[in-house]
Amino acid sequence: MKLYCLSNDPAKPCFVLSFKELMIMLDCGLSAQSVLNFLPLPPVPSTRLASLPNYTPPHINDPLLEG
């Protein structure tokens, strides 16, 4: 079993645990902007929802996390 640290910043930890042929990524930071791509869509198209502006978190401004 081996544990690898992929981050040099203690505030943004990211580890990979390898055991036999299994690799597990632990505690990996994810930008909130990236998460928006995976939000569920409403099941019924709605003009009211479509007219809302896209959500952008005001406190997220880290170019190292943006992809």
N, C-alpha and C positions, 0 to 999 in steps of 0.2 A: 504494500500500500504506500502511495506517495501523495503528498500534498504540495501543490505548486501555487505560488502567489503570482498573479498576473498583473497586479497593480503596484505602483510605487507610491500611491497616495493613500494614507490610512483612512481618509474620509470616504474613499470610494473603493472598498475592498472587493476583490474578485479572486476566488480560489478555484482550483481544479483538483478534485480528488480522483486518483486513479487506483483501481483495485481490480486485479486480474485484467480482463478485457473491457472493463466498465469504466467510463469517465463521467464524472458528475461535476457540473459547474455550480458553485455555491456563492450566494450573496452577491450577485452581479448587479451593479447599478444600471438602471435603464432610464433614459431621458423621458420625461413626461410627453414630449412632442412625439416620440416614437410610439408610445402607448396609444396615442390618439388614432393611429392607423388600425388598431385592433378593436376599437369600440364597436359594439353591435349597432347595426342599422335598424331603424324602426321597421316593423313588419309591414306597415301600411304607409305608402308615401303620403306626406303631409306638407302642404304649402306653408303652414305655420312653422313647422320645424325646419323646412328648407330655407326659410327666410332668415333664420337666426345666423349670426356670425359664427365663424369657427372659433373654438375655444383655444386660447394660447395662455398658458400659465405665466403670470407676471414675474415670478421669481426664478424662472428657468432661463439662464443665459450663460451656459457653459459650452463653448465651442468644442471642447474635448469629447463631450458626450454626443454631440449632434453628428449624424451620419450622413 
